[in-house]
Amino acid sequence: MQNARWLAGVFILATLCGCAGLFPQTASLRQTLAPELHRKVELKDVPFFPQSEYQCGPAALATVLNEAGVKVTPDDLVPEVYLPERKGSLQIEMLAAPRRHGLVSYQLAPRFADVLTEIAAGNPVIVLQNFGQDSWHYAVAVGYDYYWGKLYLRSGETERQVMPFAVSEVVWMKGGYWSMVVLPPDRIPATAEESRWLSAVAALERPDPRAARTAYQTFLKRWPESVNAYIGLANTHYAAGELREAEAVLRRAAQRAPDSVIVLNNLAQILADDGRDAEALQVIDRAAALGGPFAGAVEETRKAIRARFKK
Amino acid sequence: MNVWAKVISRILIALMIWTPYQIATAAMIGTDQVVASSSQADRTTVLNFLSRSDVANKLQSLGLDPATASDRVAAMTDQEVQSLAGRINSMPAGAMSTGAAVLLIIVIAAAVWWFWQR
């Protein structure tokens, strides 16, 4: 008899654990979400683009791009993210495409609380959902009601889909809790982590150096000690042929990190391009003396400067 | 003939993608190399050249024309290119039309509800 009771107890406990295990993040939201965000938020002005068949990627992307101030339609985005043979859009391309419009895309940390925090900060969030097997779907989370445990989404042909937190988590889980936001370069996501946001900004450098410059400047206002952001900012000036500006930025970086091999290498290159070979040689020699993982690149720079110096 | 046309077009694509980076990098150390936080900075340049054309080819085989494919690769970071290069076919592609989605949401909601009630 006691044995049976014990068994029943174990069974109930296992079921309960299993149940909370179905949506662990929802179960712990009370602790993970900041108390001041325990409320209802809805970004009612976020536009809606009903998807045509298979094209939830372009539709979701158009939604957040318009919200970030870039006027595009899903049809404009089809050639940027849609893959005909896969009848869908890859996550990496969802992240890459906004850069072609001068925006920064940022993959959020895999936390439910972070999605809600971004929404509360006014940033709609693209989430990747899975409905079994290979049925993947992008939707845009635009609001939530903490007390009723509901998420509001622009999804497919539905302008305002209401989904319980637990269900949202279950369909979101299989894609590794993947989600992203897209912001104009003069803003920073509410949940941005310094190093990952810097990578997101650096990714904008090739497709749109001008926007990347703005993003670096914004970055440096928040994290003024980031030497890598100075390097990035200098690189955007260099790419535009603005040698004096690039030099000024790197001099400021050198004050903060006098032993940064990268700062010295790039500074030497800029000086050389500016025709100040003697100065350049001094700087590159100091970089070479420091060694490190970029020693190969430094040696190349030094060779090039020496060769010019001899001429 | 056909084979050669293919080979030449691939080389051209590779060059098209590669050229801007060749010019831009000169002897400057790029920010992406700095933030990649890897100690293998020297290696990546060569690898990237290969993987960028590789990814562009794969995108073409999935139904894109060469120019579109190379534009799309150009918007990716080195890291993104590397992770696509290996496993583009096994990656999820968000696609589903919503009729099915709504049905599944109802089913899942019912399942969650049912488990929760127990």
Interface residues (C-beta under 8 A of the other chain):
Chain A: T15 G18 C19 L22 F23 Q51 E53 Y54 Q55 C56 G57 A60 P79 E80 V81 L83 P84 E85 R86 K87 G88 S89 L90 Q91 I92 E93 M94 L95 A96 A97 R99 R100 L128 Q129 N130 F131 G132 D134 S135 W136 H137 Y138 S155 G156 E157 T158 M163 P164 A166 V167 V170 V171 G175 S195 L198 S199 A202 A203 E205 R206 P207 N228 I231 G232 N235 Y238 A239 I262 N265 N266 Q269 P293 F294 G296 A297 E300 T301 A304
Chain B: P20 Y21 A24 A26 A27 M28 I29 G30 T31 D32 V34 V35 A36 S37 S39 Q40 A41 D42 L59 S61 L62 G63 L64 T68 D71 R72 A74 A75 M76 T77 E80 S83 L84 I88 M91 P92 A93 G94 A95 M96 S97 T98 A100 A101 V102 L104 I105 I108 A109 V112 F115 W116 R118
